[in-house]
């Protein structure tokens, strides 16, 4: 019960003096990767050492759970709550502890007035020993952000955990259930995330858990910290962003049978790309820098791009890997405790889909084809440590977050991304990923080949608004083009589907028909996509 462990990323010990720092006047880069960040009236740092309090392999999720107490905190910092995680494994998240800044007449932190027992196990069940869960009772004007776990019925000491001034907190919501049991009575433990997540959101998760005896949030601690003044001193400067890209920028592999490669936007526009408008009968040729594109507005179906009509469309569709550029967009996340760095790739054309019907592979003809394709991978950086926290691989209408330990690495800290053949979805491992089940679905094939793009060397900043106008990279004019980057497909979709179905063996046609009905809209490629700035992830969180 007294075993200790450390997070994989250890914050280096550094001198820390409140009197030597001020809560105002710090621009991006001044506190990035320093081990602590000032959020106005409060300082935060990351707990790195934990002591296990109680664990069990039992529970409704069959995974078990372990509860840990942050220990050996830096001088002056206080715990905001214990943490939980499943399977008694290594913890990859962020556990914050806090300290008063001292600049305010009303302290940012306060001890609780006492504790309320939320749930306990004493005897008569299958667990290895007794356990008690306590919720702090905050003083007026303060809120509790976490719980305390003990092995005895004695209430914790008042110094065990700190409550936070209400104006420095934000609302969290119950996320996935981490553990639940019906012994001796129904009890659940939830992971917590801020209710609002995005570049403009102020909530900062502290890594604590929520728990209670029913599924409602009544009586359940669901608080998190808030970067009230939205201070950006913990965000990386432009120079630090460049260093992060050089260190972590992924190596992207394309399938050996890929026909449609990425290219730069300037290469694409230099191929006599056409801008169509409902107001004009004759299209105009897009300038090489996109300066004659309509700016701003929204996707109102008034404008769209298309390939040239001079007989070179087939060449343009192939793209140009030699001229490809990775476009970088950086933004604050979770109240500027993290930085998201999105790597955007542009493709001139998205190829057709291929269905897998048990042992039969079947081309779906024009289904899936569309002019232009924007894909991305996002790196989430921990601003306290400057280290990679996790990576989002965009895959069609969703994607997946992957921890650094589960990535494949090309060299040093630069990990590998596999781009799927024709559809260009991103995956962390090579092989076949099937959109479907029971051996029936849409193929996403990935593999290493001689076609490689090193994003750590071939990149261009297109946006980092938080840096301010003087230091932020100038946005290219094409980024403000909010309409479609390709035309609406004019072919008879129903007819194309029937063509594909009749190519299949008769015994598999009903299964193919059922599969097609379940496919997301983007597989059909009825119209070209919008640009990066029109995606919900541009200012929001990634869509899983």
Helices and strands as residue ranges (DSSP letters): E 4-6, G 18-20, E 36-38, E 42-46, E 49-56, E 65-70, E 78-79, E 83-86, E 96-100, E 109-111, E 114-121, E 131-137, E 142-143, E 147-150, G 158-160, E 162-165, G 166-168, E 169-181, E 187-194, E 203-204, E 209-212, E 223-226, H 238-248, E 251-254, H 265-269, E 274-277, E 280-285, E 303-306, H 313-317, G 321-323, E 326-333, E 338-350, E 354-357, E 360-363, E 370-382, E 387-395, E 398-403, G 404-406, E 409-411, E 414-419, E 426-427, E 431-437, E 440-446, E 452-454, E 459-463, G 465-467, G 477-480, H 493-503, G 506-508, H 509-518, H 521-524, G 532-534, G 536-538
